[in-house]
Amino acid sequence: MTTSSEKYNASSSLVQPTTENETQSSTGDTLHKVLINNEEFTIRSDIKGTFLGGKQFGHGIHIFQNGDINLQPGPKQFGHGKLVTVCRGGQIIKSGPIATERTGYRKSFLQEGLTEDEEIIAVEEYNVGNVVSETEGTHTIKGTNIVIDAADTLILKAPGGITIDTNGNLNIINVNNIEENYSEKVENGLKLTHNVLERSMKTSNPNSSDNIVISGHINRRIGGDYDMDVGGVSATRVMGKNVLLGLPLCVNRLYGFHIGLNAPSAGFGGMNITSKTGKVTIDAGTDLQLSAKALFNISSTVGLGSISTGANLNLKSKTGIAMTSGGLDIPSLVDNDITIKSKNSVIIDATKDVDIDSGTGKIYLN
């Protein structure tokens, strides 16, 4: 704000006259007329107006002929020089532009009870009742530090929008509950971190969805259990592409889709794939490998069981191979034996020769 000293250029040097003993014709009575006078106060008038004030400090009321009124308190030594207005019936102020400049100092009555380290108070306002401030234009509040302290509720209303522009941190502390109601929410930034005990997303609209569409990676590290219940269809498509930009999360690119269960034993933390009403299809474009360090079982309890291959079928076992039709499926207990058992016929059909070679042993036909 421009001070009075700056406005009237009071710091510049005095103007020197260019004409010696320059005179100016009088436009009226310039003599001071003393109307009331005592040792300390006086009321006097001149061509410009009337003055009611004190003789020692020159403070008082100036009423000018042009319509101006100047209220001038005395000096501020010892906390004096105050302008006090008491209007118990209220005030109605209608004016033009107002320029206000307030300068606080440590000996003012507003600093009573404060330490020397606290900032100087320039203005303090206390209102009993509601306060309404209405501005037809832009209302700007500037300050080094601005604090809005609401004893109960703070409400911000702006039909056109609310913008918070800061280069520092935006901290929301000591909040019991945050509730947001919006039609659409967009967040743009470099990084977003959530440190919460629980995060839930709930909606009763059947058309709702949760979409993650990114060009980078998704990383999940879970120390406990992971439970997913899907009421509809679950589809997972893994392209197995190589990452061109940035370091991938999965350094081993041998498999496009990898499921690892690092459980301490087969009885705890195993994997179970169950389809109670449908079917399970595993389709490999090249090789399909199934291996187990313990029991390996392929069974069909009700329907038809079939093992089909377009090339050779190789059955290999370090102990023995047992083929049983009907009854119990008992593996061979004799090392290196192949046992074929059937409750019905065993048919060996070949367009050419059938060669049964027992080496040095015998061939028994019963």
C-alpha positions in Angstrom: 0.0 0.0 0.0 1.3 3.5 -0.8 2.0 5.6 2.3 1.2 9.2 2.6 4.9 10.1 2.5 5.3 8.2 -0.8 2.0 9.6 -2.2 3.0 13.3 -1.7 6.8 12.7 -2.3 7.6 14.2 1.1 11.3 13.0 1.0 12.1 15.2 -2.1 14.0 18.4 -1.6 12.0 21.7 -1.2 11.2 23.7 -4.3 13.1 27.0 -4.5 11.4 30.1 -5.9 12.6 31.4 -9.3 11.5 35.0 -8.7 12.8 37.0 -5.8 10.1 38.4 -3.4 7.3 36.7 -5.4 3.9 37.8 -4.4 0.4 36.3 -5.0 -2.8 38.2 -4.8 -5.1 37.1 -2.0 -8.4 35.4 -2.9 -9.9 36.0 0.5 -9.3 36.5 4.2 -6.2 34.5 5.2 -6.2 35.7 8.8 -6.8 33.1 11.5 -9.9 33.8 13.6 -9.7 32.4 17.2 -13.2 31.5 18.3 -12.5 29.7 21.6 -9.2 29.6 23.3 -7.6 28.4 26.6 -4.2 27.2 27.7 -4.4 23.7 25.9 -7.2 23.8 23.3 -8.5 26.2 20.7 -11.1 26.6 18.0 -10.1 28.7 15.2 -11.0 29.2 11.5 -9.4 30.6 8.4 -10.1 30.7 4.6 -9.7 26.9 4.3 -11.8 25.7 7.2 -12.2 25.3 11.0 -9.9 23.5 13.4 -10.8 22.1 16.9 -7.7 20.7 18.6 -4.9 20.9 21.1 -2.1 23.4 21.1 0.7 21.0 22.4 0.5 18.3 19.7 -1.6 19.9 17.0 -4.1 17.0 17.1 -7.8 17.6 16.6 -10.6 17.9 14.0 -10.1 19.8 10.7 -13.3 20.7 8.8 -12.4 22.1 5.4 -14.4 24.2 3.1 -14.1 21.7 0.3 -16.0 19.1 2.4 -13.1 17.1 3.8 -12.9 16.2 7.5 -9.6 15.3 9.0 -9.4 13.6 12.4 -5.8 13.7 13.6 -4.8 12.1 17.0 -1.7 13.1 18.9 1.7 11.3 19.0 1.9 7.6 20.1 4.3 8.0 23.0 3.4 5.9 25.9 0.7 4.2 24.0 -1.4 7.3 23.4 -2.5 8.9 20.1 -5.5 6.5 19.8 -8.7 7.3 17.9 -11.7 5.8 19.8 -15.1 5.5 18.3 -18.0 4.3 20.5 -21.3 3.8 18.7 -23.6 1.8 20.8 -26.4 2.2 18.4 -24.3 1.0 15.5 -22.6 2.6 12.5 -23.6 3.1 8.9 -20.7 4.0 6.7 -21.1 4.9 3.0 -17.9 6.1 1.3 -15.8 6.0 -1.8 -12.4 4.4 -2.0 -10.6 3.7 1.3 -6.9 3.3 1.7 -5.9 1.9 5.1 -2.4 1.7 6.5 -1.8 0.3 9.9 1.6 0.2 11.7 1.8 -1.6 15.0 4.5 -1.1 17.7 5.5 -2.8 20.8 4.3 -0.3 23.3 0.7 -0.3 21.9 -2.1 -1.5 24.1 -2.6 -4.5 21.8 0.8 -5.9 22.9 0.0 -6.0 26.6 0.7 -9.4 28.0 2.7 -10.5 25.0 6.4 -11.4 25.0 9.0 -9.5 23.1 9.5 -12.5 20.7 5.9 -12.4 19.5 5.0 -10.5 16.3 3.7 -7.0 16.5 -0.1 -6.7 16.2 -1.2 -4.0 13.8 -5.0 -4.6 14.0 -7.3 -6.7 16.2 -11.0 -7.1 15.6 -13.5 -8.6 18.0 -17.2 -9.1 16.9 -20.1 -10.4 18.9 -22.5 -11.8 16.4 -22.4 -12.6 12.7 -20.1 -10.7 10.3 -20.9 -10.5 6.6 -18.5 -9.1 4.0 -19.7 -8.8 0.4 -17.5 -7.7 -2.5 -18.6 -7.2 -6.0 -15.3 -8.0 -7.6 -12.1 -9.8 -6.5 -11.4 -10.0 -2.8 -7.6 -10.6 -2.2 -6.1 -11.4 1.1 -2.3 -11.3 1.3 0.0 -12.1 4.2 3.2 -13.8 5.1 1.2 -16.4 7.1 -2.6 -16.6 7.0 -4.5 -18.5 9.6 -8.3 -19.1 9.6 -9.2 -20.4 13.0 -12.8 -21.7 13.2 -14.0 -22.8 16.7 -16.7 -25.0 15.1 -17.1 -25.2 11.3 -15.3 -23.9 8.3 -17.3 -23.9 5.1 -16.0 -22.9 1.6 -18.6 -22.3 -1.1 -17.7 -21.6 -4.7 -20.1 -22.6 -7.5 -17.3 -21.8 -10.1 -14.7 -24.0 -8.4 -12.0 -24.0 -5.7 -8.3 -24.0 -6.6 -5.4 -24.6 -4.2 -2.1 -23.5 -5.8 1.0 -24.2 -3.8 4.6 -25.2 -4.4 4.9 -26.6 -0.9 3.1 -29.4 1.0 -0.7 -29.6 1.5 -1.2 -31.3 4.9 -4.5 -32.4 6.3 -4.0 -33.4 10.0 -6.1 -34.5 12.9 -9.2 -35.4 10.8 -11.7 -37.9 12.1 -13.5 -38.4 8.8 -13.2 -37.3 5.2 -16.2 -37.6 2.9 -16.2 -36.7 -0.8 -19.2 -36.5 -3.1 -18.4 -35.8 -6.7 -19.5 -36.7 -10.2 -15.9 -37.2 -11.5 -12.5 -37.1 -9.8 -9.2 -36.8 -11.7 -5.8 -37.0 -10.1 -2.7 -36.0 -12.1 0.7 -36.4 -10.5 4.0 -38.3 -10.3 3.4 -40.5 -7.3 0.5 -41.4 -4.9 1.1 -43.2 -1.6 -1.6 -44.6 0.7 -0.5 -45.5 4.3 -3.8 -46.7 5.8 -4.9 -49.7 7.9 -7.8 -50.6 5.6 -9.1 -49.4 2.2 -12.5 -50.4 0.9 -14.4 -49.6 -2.3 -18.1 -50.3 -2.0 -21.0 -49.6 -4.4 -24.5 -51.1 -5.0 -24.7 -50.1 -8.6 -24.4 -53.2 -10.9 -22.9 -51.0 -13.6 -20.0 -49.9 -11.5 -16.4 -50.9 -12.4 -12.8 -50.5 -11.2 -10.4 -50.0 -14.1 -6.6 -49.9 -14.1 -5.3 -49.0 -17.5 -1.6 -48.3 -17.6 1.4 -48.7 -19.9 3.8 -49.6 -17.1 3.8 -52.3 -14.3 1.6 -53.4 -11.4 3.3 -54.7 -8.3 1.5 -56.4 -5.4 3.3 -57.6 -2.3 1.0 -59.2 0.2 2.2 -60.5 3.6 -1.1 -62.2 4.5 -3.9 -63.9 2.5 -5.4 -62.9 -0.8 -9.1 -63.6 -1.3 -11.0 -63.0 -4.6 -14.6 -63.9 -5.1 -15.9 -63.3 -8.6 -19.6 -63.5 -9.3 -19.3 -63.4 -13.0 -16.4 -64.5 -15.4 -12.7 -64.0 -14.7 -10.4 -63.6 -17.7 -6.6 -63.2 -17.6 -4.7 -62.6 -20.8 -0.9 -62.6 -20.6 0.9 -61.6 -23.8 4.4 -62.3 -22.6 5.9 -59.3 -24.4 9.3 -57.9 -23.6 9.5 -54.5 -21.9 11.3 -52.0 -24.1 11.3 -49.0 -21.7 12.4 -49.1 -18.1 13.4 -52.1 -15.9 10.7 -54.8 -15.7 9.5 -56.1 -12.3 9.8 -59.7 -13.5 13.5 -60.1 -14.5 13.1 -63.8 -15.5 11.3 -63.6 -18.9 11.4 -67.4 -19.5 7.7 -67.8 -18.8 5.0 -65.4 -19.7 2.7 -66.6 -16.9 4.3 -68.0 -13.7 2.5 -69.2 -10.5 4.9 -70.1 -7.7 3.8 -71.7 -4.4 6.8 -71.7 -2.0 5.0 -73.6 0.8 7.1 -75.5 3.4 5.2 -78.8 2.7 2.7 -80.2 0.2 0.0 -80.3 2.9 0.1 -76.6 3.5 -0.1 -73.9 0.9 -0.8 -76.2 -2.1 -2.8 -75.2 -5.2 -6.3 -76.4 -6.0 -8.1 -75.7 -9.2 -11.8 -76.8 -9.0 -14.6 -76.4 -11.6 -17.7 -77.9 -10.1 -20.1 -77.2 -13.0 -17.9 -76.5 -16.0 -14.6 -77.8 -17.5 -11.0 -76.9 -17.1 -9.0 -76.5 -20.4 -5.2 -76.1 -20.5 -4.0 -75.4 -24.0 -0.3 -75.0 -24.7 1.0 -73.7 -28.0 4.1 -75.8 -27.8 5.0 -78.0 -24.9 2.9 -79.0 -21.8 4.9 -80.3 -18.9 3.3 -81.7 -15.7 5.7 -82.9 -12.9 5.4 -83.7 -9.3 8.0 -84.8 -6.7 5.5 -87.0 -4.9 2.2 -88.6 -6.1 1.1 -87.8 -9.6 -2.5 -88.8 -10.4 -4.7 -88.2 -13.4 -8.2 -89.5 -12.9 -11.8 -89.2 -14.2 -14.2 -90.4 -11.6 -17.4 -90.5 -13.8 -16.8 -89.5 -17.4 -14.6 -90.8 -20.2 -10.8 -90.6 -19.7 -8.6 -90.2 -22.8 -4.9 -89.5 -23.4 -4.4 -88.6 -27.0 -1.3 -87.5 -28.9 -0.6 -86.7 -32.5 2.9 -88.2 -32.3 4.5 -90.9 -30.1 3.2 -91.6 -26.6 6.0 -92.4 -24.1 5.3 -93.9 -20.7 8.4 -94.2 -18.6 8.8 -95.2 -14.9 11.9 -96.0 -12.9 10.0 -98.8 -11.0 7.2 -100.1 -13.2 4.1 -99.4 -15.3 0.7 -100.9 -14.4 -2.3 -100.7 -16.7 -5.6 -102.0 -15.1 -9.1 -102.0 -16.4 -11.7 -102.3 -13.7 -11.1 -102.9 -10.0 -8.4 -101.1 -8.1 -5.6 -99.2 -9.8 -2.6 -100.9 -8.2 0.8 -99.9 -9.5 3.4 -102.5 -10.3 5.3 -103.7 -7.3 7.9 -105.5 -9.3 10.9 -103.5 -10.4 11.1 -102.8 -14.2 7.9 -104.8 -14.9 5.0 -103.7 -17.2 1.7 -105.2 -16.2 -1.4 -105.0 -18.3 -4.6 -106.2 -16.7 -8.1 -106.3 -18.0 -11.4 -107.7 -16.8 -12.4 -108.1 -20.4 -10.3 -108.7 -23.5 -6.9 -107.3 -24.4 -6.6 -106.7 -28.1 -3.3 -106.2 -29.9 -4.0 -105.1 -33.5 -1.2 -104.6 -35.9 -1.2 -104.4 -39.7 2.1 -106.1 -39.8 4.0 -108.4 -37.4 3.5 -108.6 -33.6 6.9 -109.3 -32.1 6.9 -110.7 -28.5 10.5 -111.1 -27.4 11.4 -112.3 -23.9 15.1 -112.3 -24.3 16.5 -115.3 -22.4 13.3 -115.9 -20.5 10.1 -117.8 -21.4 6.8 -116.8 -22.9 3.8 -118.1 -21.1 0.4 -118.3 -22.9 -2.5 -119.5 -20.7 
